[in-house]
Amino acid sequence: MPTLDHRAVPTFDVTDKAVFRALDDDPRIPILFLAKRLGLARGTVQTRLERKMAADCLRPNSTRITPDSLGLPISALVTAEVEQSSLAAAVEALSSIPEIIEVYGMAGEADLAIRVVARDTEDLFRLGQQITDCTGIRRTTTSLLLKELVPYRISQLLVED
């Protein structure tokens, strides 16, 4: 199992939270308009954004594209048991499959949680076989994701303490 990462957690002060709450509401807002809306200097907003990007605090913009819009309406969660000595090789092999959009190391019965998207159920079956064929993967279980009930969200965590 991968070791837990104990790096220092980046902090978000009151200004950071305001900037990112506003960006969560309107991700396409130009920095100058955002700065004016918040009563901040443009340079302040730009610097804070750059610091958080450098600290890997921001998800990539491509996460806004829905798989449906790319002709991939089927979404599933595949859990996998992995030979521990082959974990790195398994992750590398999984990374080469384009329809895999997220992979998480996990504790419990399975070692990995793999989110996949597919064109249809036959395509999902093909992906399941491709995952099973990856180095180090012992066994998988696939659960079809039927409907997103609570979308990815973060602004509720940016409220003032």
C-alpha angles and dihedrals in degrees: 000000000000116000119252114260111238099182117142112276112238112244126231115208125198093276093048090051092050092050094049095043088055091047091048089055094046112013093178097055112127114246093242092055091044091052091049092047090053097039092242134129114262090237091055092055092044093050093049092049092049092049092051091047091051090050092052092244095133129073116228117267091241089074087080092068111093117225088226090065088057093053094262105116097154116087126183141172114227118192117199138194111217135198098247094222089056100046095112092047091048092051091047091051092047090050089062093061107090096204091061104093100173138015124188130185108228143186121234134047094340130045101210136035110204123189113205135180126206143180095237142333093285089054089048090052090051090051091050090054091046091052092048089052092057116111112269098011108130103175139352138200121200126206120187113229106221106183136357104239099175113024123216106288137170110162092090087065092055096066117125117265 
